[in-house]
């Protein structure tokens, strides 16, 4: 890890300290989120999907960020670091949730069910975390009508939809009763594993493509954004 990357990580924690100091309600929300993830086991996917929409925050794409003379490369690195740090938090909480479920046998982690088809659950967790990362990365990229990052080719759009649908289908299945649903009772395990990992791989490819084609847009102030939004609703 380079010193520059380390400085980005330090800056991430600095921003977190400021945010929690200025808005103490964030402590309650963070504690509630952690508790839900640690207790939810196989159902953690549901809470992570909802929470990831708010995890990046509104730190970026503001006047304050543009006042400091960062290069586009520097801005990109700072946002990318934030995505990585938030995703790492989700990863640690997700793994801890399963570990606690095996130790204390929480209602949402059934060791006997998971051990029956372990590779399938491991594959789904990989897909789950890939899905979260894809959405976090997408959130920090500026989008503006006619100026967003390069449009996704049709073939990638189709494969991306396949990944999303697969993720939702299997997410619903892992939260069902262990005695129902195709996830636990129908089909050879490796078939499910192949489908899930294929969907995860497609999302990883899309993440690389998004990052590679990520171009910063011309600066648009918050005031201009509000005016544009009002114009769109008119």
Secondary structure, DSSP 8 states (H G I E B T S, - for coil): --HHHHHHHHHHHHHHHHHHHH-THHHHHHHHHHHHHHHHGGGHHHHHHHHHHHHS-S-SSSHHHHHS---HHHHHHHHHHHHHHHHHHHHHHHHHHHHHHHHH--TT--HHHHHHTHHHHHHHHHHHHHHHHHHHHHHTS---TTTSS----HHHHHHHHHHHHHHHHHHHHHTS-TTSSHHHHSS-HHHHHHHHHHHHHHHHHHHHHHHHT--------HHHHHHHHHHHH-
